């Protein structure tokens, strides 16, 4: 079992469940791509079950990254000074969260 994969899965599941419990089900569905069935299941799962699910040998979620946006970010990344990495990370998050169609 890859410990990094376990931590990534568990963090995702905990964030998803936190959104659901904070009465932000719609936000969990929109931001994390959860289905109503997944929301229903996560609402009922105790932490121990989340830990068991997180130990699976694959991601417990599907990344929602647009490959075009990633390649655009990586192309520009090659020319950026190391001290500007934090600003580039913020820009990447902005690009990934934008909903406007690419031309």
Secondary structure, DSSP 4 states (H G I P E B T S, - for coil): --HHHHHHHHHHHHHHHHHHHTT-HHHHHHHH---HHHHHHHHH--HHHHHHHHTSSS-SS-----HHHHHHHHHHHTTS-GGGHHHHHHHHHHHHH--SPP-
